[in-house]
């Protein structure tokens, strides 16, 4: 059972990485993304993530979003602060911290 949980965590991390470019195509002004947790729903085929997003003005918001392997877009996201979660495209580099602590600039 522990092996299966470990394999699922590896898959979750893989999809955390895959979901970053679609996030940059969904929101404008992203400076940092800190993914706090991720999970997979076998029934829907969606990966769900809890993230703290920090914008260029250093304002932050915590929210959840979903991503599907079959789509290359964000399927769902909750709106918790419209001033920070502005729809649009982020063209600048974004500092990403994944749920395992790995950091990357994308």
NUMIDO-635631 format. One line per 3 residues: number of its first residue (from 1); their letters; for each residue x negated, y negated, z negated of N, C-alpha, C, CB. Coordinates in steps of 0.001 Angstrom, whole numbers. Glycine has a CB too. Layout:
NUM	a	X,Y,Z,X,Y,Z,X,Y,Z,X,Y,Z | ...
This chain:
1	xxx	-819,1196,0,0,0,0,-862,-1259,0,931,2,-1201 | -1972,-1249,-738,-2841,-2415,-797,-3496,-2686,550,-3905,-2226,-1867 | -3793,-1617,1301,-4398,-1781,2619,-3420,-2480,3553,-4823,-417,3204
4	xxx	-2163,-2090,3519,-1153,-2713,4371,-988,-4201,4028,193,-1978,4224 | -1004,-4539,2757,-894,-5938,2344,-2109,-6733,2830,-761,-6041,804 | -3278,-6109,2759,-4497,-6778,3222,-4454,-6986,4738,-5748,-5956,2830
7	xxx	-3966,-5986,5469,-3831,-6117,6919,-2839,-7226,7271,-3379,-4783,7540 | -1758,-7330,6515,-776,-8381,6782,-1360,-9750,6503,480,-8169,5944 | -2195,-9870,5476,-2835,-11146,5180,-3759,-11560,6320,-3618,-11063,3861
10	xxx	-4475,-10602,6904,-5343,-10880,8051,-4504,-11383,9225,-6143,-9613,8459 | -3362,-10742,9477,-2453,-11175,10543,-1907,-12569,10254,-1292,-10174,10703 | -1519,-12813,9018,-1011,-14140,8649,-2054,-15220,8938,-614,-14172,7157
13	xxx	-3301,-14966,8565,-4374,-15934,8805,-4577,-16168,10298,-5682,-15453,8167 | -4480,-15105,11072,-4607,-15237,12528,-3553,-16197,13068,-4475,-13858,13216 | -2333,-16083,12567,-1259,-16943,13045,-1292,-18335,12418,71,-16297,12767
16	xxx	-1918,-18477,11267,-2171,-19821,10744,-3027,-20570,11763,-2878,-19769,9335 | -4074,-19914,12248,-4966,-20525,13239,-4202,-20854,14525,-6154,-19586,13549 | -3402,-19915,14993,-2664,-20113,16245,-1628,-21235,16149,-1977,-18822,16645
19	xxx	-1134,-21521,14962,-59,-22505,14816,-561,-23954,14768,728,-22207,13564 | -1874,-24170,14676,-2385,-25536,14505,-2188,-26391,15754,-3861,-25497,14144 | -2526,-25885,16926,-2328,-26689,18148,-857,-27050,18357,-2851,-25928,19377
22	xxx	87,-26109,18167,1496,-26513,18253,1892,-27557,17211,2381,-25302,18101 | 1285,-27516,16016,1561,-28554,15013,1086,-29912,15523,872,-28214,13662 | -94,-29938,16159,-620,-31191,16699,264,-31716,17834,-2060,-30992,17199
25	xxx	989,-30813,18511,1902,-31217,19587,3291,-31568,19064,2012,-30106,20622 | 3509,-31372,17764,4819,-31647,17161,4818,-32950,16372,5231,-30496,16250 | 3718,-33253,15684,3642,-34436,14825,2508,-35361,15263,3447,-34019,13358
28	xxx	2758,-36648,15153,1720,-37634,15476,1023,-38096,14197,2328,-38849,16229 | -216,-38536,14351,-941,-39135,13242,-1446,-38187,12181,-98,-40110,12609 | -1601,-36899,12506,-2093,-35945,11510,-3583,-36166,11283,-1821,-34484,11960
31	xxx	-3967,-36256,10032,-5375,-36354,9644,-5860,-35012,9087,-5577,-37482,8595 | -5021,-34413,8223,-5374,-33131,7598,-4160,-32233,7492,-5984,-33352,6209 | -4409,-30930,7590,-3399,-29913,7322,-3994,-28937,6321,-2944,-29180,8639
34	xxx	-3305,-28708,5227,-3725,-27750,4205,-2646,-26689,4086,-3981,-28451,2827 | -2911,-25519,4650,-1933,-24436,4597,-2041,-23766,3232,-2159,-23402,5754 | -954,-23808,2483,-932,-23285,1119,-581,-21806,1071,50,-24066,282
37	xxx	315,-21363,1958,712,-19960,1968,1299,-19612,3328,1731,-19663,840 | 1316,-18313,3610,1906,-17830,4851,2549,-16471,4598,840,-17739,5980 | 3579,-16185,5401,4260,-14896,5281,4862,-14534,6635,5362,-14938,4173
40	xxx	5191,-13271,6790,5770,-12763,8034,7121,-12130,7747,4824,-11740,8709 | 8103,-12424,8582,9436,-11845,8465,9631,-10866,9618,10544,-12954,8470 | 9641,-9569,9310,9789,-8540,10339,11115,-8640,11082,9661,-7172,9718
43	xxx	12152,-9052,10394,13476,-9128,11020,13515,-10177,12128,14540,-9446,9970 | 12907,-11333,11900,12966,-12417,12878,11738,-12480,13773,13134,-13730,12171 | 10626,-11895,13325,9387,-11979,14079,8678,-13311,13908,9661,-11742,15528
46	xxx	9113,-14107,12926,8511,-15418,12690,7542,-15375,11513,9598,-16466,12437 | 6487,-16144,11651,5572,-16406,10555,6019,-17710,9915,4073,-16476,11042 | 6029,-17764,8600,6412,-18968,7870,5216,-19464,7085,7616,-18700,6931
49	xxx	5065,-20784,7054,3933,-21406,6388,4399,-22538,5501,2920,-21914,7406 | 3713,-22737,4387,3898,-23919,3545,2623,-24728,3723,4173,-23547,2004 | 2790,-26006,4069,1639,-26846,4412,1754,-28206,3739,1525,-27016,5940
52	xxx	609,-28784,3415,549,-30193,3026,-93,-30910,4204,-268,-30420,1664 | 638,-31852,4772,146,-32634,5892,-198,-34029,5397,1189,-32690,7038 | -1372,-34512,5765,-1820,-35860,5408,-1970,-36646,6704,-3174,-35830,4591
55	xxx	-1371,-37835,6736,-1440,-38626,7957,-2633,-39586,7928,-138,-39405,8156 | -2777,-40370,8982,-3905,-41293,9114,-3910,-42387,8043,-3882,-41931,10484 | -2760,-42629,7414,-2653,-43618,6331,-2847,-42988,4957,-1297,-44313,6387
58	xxx	-3309,-41742,4934,-3540,-40964,3706,-2263,-40694,2913,-4528,-41689,2822 | -1100,-40737,3571,162,-40334,2948,309,-38836,3173,1396,-41133,3539 | 870,-38143,2191,1004,-36695,2333,2439,-36248,2122,90,-35979,1352
61	xxx	2724,-35074,2666,4024,-34449,2495,3827,-32930,2519,5029,-34914,3609 | 4565,-32243,1673,4540,-30786,1634,5833,-30287,2270,4379,-30248,162 | 5710,-29352,3217,6906,-28807,3867,6604,-27420,4417,7397,-29746,5001
64	xxx	7646,-26770,4906,7473,-25453,5495,7795,-25511,6981,8361,-24414,4784 | 7169,-24604,7721,7448,-24493,9148,7301,-23044,9577,6508,-25405,9972 | 7850,-22732,10741,7752,-21376,11259,7134,-21388,12643,9129,-20707,11295
67	xxx	6546,-20255,12995,5866,-20093,14273,6078,-18658,14717,4338,-20444,14170 | 6375,-18482,16001,6590,-17156,16557,5479,-16820,17537,7962,-17067,17244 | 5063,-15576,17536,4034,-15131,18468,4510,-15287,19916,3652,-13668,18184
70	xxx	5798,-15126,20148,6338,-15185,21504,6462,-16610,22035,7685,-14519,21542 | 6641,-17561,21146,6680,-18968,21543,5310,-19551,21223,7840,-19761,20805 | 4988,-20620,21877,3749,-21292,21470,4107,-22655,20901,2751,-21433,22671
73	xxx	5271,-22698,20252,5746,-23933,19635,6160,-23659,18193,6928,-24533,20437 | 6321,-24727,17463,6834,-24613,16099,8332,-24371,16212,6516,-25903,15235 | 8803,-23300,15586,10208,-22937,15714,11122,-23735,14807,10378,-21489,15430
76	xxx	10664,-24024,13616,11468,-24708,12607,10515,-25447,11693,12371,-23709,11803 | 10961,-26588,11209,10234,-27261,10133,11210,-28082,9322,9097,-28154,10689 | 10931,-28169,8033,11785,-28976,7160,11271,-30413,7170,11811,-28402,5702
79	xxx	12188,-31351,7077,11839,-32772,7015,11924,-33209,5559,12785,-33643,7925 | 10789,-33583,4982,10751,-34027,3594,10366,-35492,3454,9789,-33179,2814 | 9743,-36054,4509,9371,-37473,4482,9181,-37935,5924,8064,-37714,3630
82	xxx	10191,-38610,6463,10160,-39035,7860,9055,-40045,8149,11490,-39625,8243 | 8585,-40751,7131,7496,-41706,7340,6178,-40996,7624,7346,-42612,6122 | 6008,-39823,7072,4787,-39058,7285,4973,-38070,8436,4384,-38316,5997
85	xxx	6122,-37429,8494,6410,-36423,9511,7004,-37086,10760,7376,-35350,8955 | 6173,-37794,11493,6625,-38471,12703,6438,-37552,13894,5865,-39799,12914 | 7518,-37338,14631,7422,-36495,15817,6551,-37176,16857,8819,-36192,16393
88	xxx	5796,-36378,17566,4905,-36888,18591,3724,-35952,18747,4433,-38308,18252 | 2618,-36494,19229,1424,-35696,19496,229,-36325,18785,1159,-35582,21027 | -573,-35486,18149,-1826,-35925,17542,-2946,-35564,18504,-2051,-35272,16128
91	xxx	-3666,-36576,18979,-4758,-36337,19920,-6122,-36343,19240,-4733,-37378,21015 | -6198,-36883,18029,-7467,-36930,17311,-7757,-35594,16628,-7454,-38064,16276 | -8971,-35435,16156,-9377,-34231,15434,-8638,-34156,14094,-10916,-34215,15211
94	xxx	-8336,-32943,13673,-7621,-32694,12423,-8446,-31741,11568,-6197,-32111,12692 | -8619,-32084,10292,-9283,-31193,9338,-8240,-30205,8826,-9941,-31999,8148 | -8509,-28927,8997,-7568,-27885,8594,-8195,-27043,7498,-7162,-27001,9801
97	xxx	-7427,-26801,6444,-7813,-25857,5403,-6780,-24749,5406,-7918,-26547,3992 | -7232,-23530,5678,-6338,-22376,5745,-6087,-21822,4343,-6931,-21280,6660 | -5127,-20926,4231,-4734,-20423,2912,-5848,-19640,2220,-3510,-19546,3043
100	xxx	-6831,-19171,2975,-7956,-18457,2355,-9104,-19385,1975,-8467,-17384,3294 | -8921,-20705,2180,-9944,-21680,1828,-10871,-22057,2970,-10750,-21160,709 | -10816,-21338,4078,-11647,-21667,5251,-11264,-23046,5768,-11484,-20596,6379
103	xxx	-12263,-23819,6185,-12029,-25148,6741,-12513,-25193,8174,-12729,-26231,5900 | -11810,-26005,8976,-12147,-26122,10386,-11625,-27463,10900,-11554,-24934,11207 | -12358,-28052,11825,-11896,-29282,12479,-11408,-28885,13862,-13039,-30383,12560
106	x	-10159,-29256,14147,-9556,-28917,15455,-9101,-30191,16120,-8357,-27922,15301
